[in-house]
Amino acid sequence: MLEGKKYLEAGCPIFDVLETTPDVIGGSFTVAGGSSSLSDGRFVWRTDLPNYVHTYNLEVPGDFLSFAAEHVFSVPAASCETLLGVSVAAGRALGFRVDTGAAPGDDT
């Protein structure tokens, strides 16, 4: 499943987390920014997922695999608008909120 690993590694970044994430299954690896998220414009996954798929031969959901296969395991181009929408939706699903107090032009 080398094509799948390359696909997972080629996603577009939508969240960046500065940390080192250890392998929580067997302690075989660490990933810089492992909690960061990538997307192909339709699906979202953590940056450390390719390592788990490769190291432990984990399966990914069938609809994700079908989408990747439809695109010959090459992440399709996604517009900035699409990726922004995916990022906002993923952030909401994770419980993130916008803090407008630090927004440019806010004098309060």
C-alpha positions as a printed Julia matrix, in Angstrom:
108×3 Matrix{Float64}:
   0.0    0.0    0.0
   2.88   2.33  -0.81
   0.59   4.42  -3.05
  -1.72   4.99  -0.09
   1.15   6.09   2.16
   2.36   8.55  -0.48
  -1.2    9.86  -0.9
  -1.52  10.41   2.84
   1.83  12.22   2.96
   0.84  14.49   0.05
  -2.27  16.01   1.6
  -2.65  19.77   1.9
  -1.96  21.14   5.39
  -5.02  22.58   7.14
  -3.79  22.69  10.79
  -0.22  22.94  11.99
   0.64  21.78  15.49
   4.2   22.28  16.71
   5.05  19.17  18.69
   6.6   15.76  18.36
   4.08  12.93  18.48
   5.17   9.46  19.65
   3.81   6.23  18.2
   1.04   5.33  20.67
   0.73   1.72  19.46
   4.23   0.28  19.62
   6.66   3.13  20.19
   8.33   2.51  16.81
   8.51   6.12  15.59
   7.93   9.78  16.34
   6.47  12.35  13.96
   7.17  16.06  14.03
   3.79  17.77  14.11
   1.96  14.45  14.21
  -1.27  16.07  15.43
  -1.27  18.44  12.47
  -3.97  17.75   9.9
  -3.89  17.24   6.14
  -6.71  17.09   3.59
  -7.42  16.19   0.0
 -10.35  18.58  -0.14
 -12.8   15.9    0.96
 -11.19  13.97   3.81
  -9.06  15.08   6.76
  -6.4   13.03   8.56
  -3.56  13.5   11.02
  -0.03  13.93   9.74
   1.11  10.81  11.61
  -1.48   8.54   9.92
   0.86   7.46   7.06
   3.33   6.12   9.65
   0.63   4.03  11.33
  -0.65   2.72   7.98
   2.87   1.81   6.89
   4.18   0.43  10.21
   1.09  -1.5   11.32
  -0.63  -2.12   7.97
  -3.73  -0.31   9.22
  -6.72  -0.1    6.93
  -8.31   3.21   6.02
 -12.07   3.57   5.45
 -13.31   2.22   2.13
 -14.8    5.51   0.93
 -11.46   7.24   1.56
  -9.59   4.51  -0.29
 -12.07   4.67  -3.19
 -11.66   8.45  -3.44
  -7.86   8.12  -3.48
  -8.03   5.33  -6.08
 -10.35   7.42  -8.28
  -7.57  10.01  -8.35
  -4.89   7.39  -9.05
  -3.48   7.97  -5.53
  -2.56  11.54  -6.4
  -4.1   14.19  -4.14
  -6.4   16.26  -6.37
  -5.95  19.99  -6.55
  -8.29  21.78  -4.18
  -9.06  25.47  -4.18
  -8.12  27.66  -1.24
 -11.86  28.18  -0.66
 -12.43  24.41  -0.44
  -9.49  23.88   1.91
 -10.59  26.79   4.09
 -14.07  25.25   4.32
 -12.58  21.87   5.22
 -10.35  23.5    7.82
 -13.26  25.38   9.42
 -15.46  22.27   9.46
 -12.66  20.14  10.94
 -11.94  22.82  13.53
 -15.59  22.88  14.58
 -15.67  19.09  14.78
 -12.62  19.24  17.06
 -14.2   21.93  19.23
 -11.97  24.81  18.1
 -13.38  28.32  18.22
 -12.36  31.62  16.68
 -10.96  34.16  19.12
 -11.77  37.46  17.45
 -10.06  39.41  20.24
  -6.71  39.02  18.49
  -8.01  39.89  15.04
  -6.31  42.69  13.08
  -8.04  46.03  13.55
  -9.6   45.05  16.87
  -9.02  48.01  19.21
 -10.57  46.48  22.32
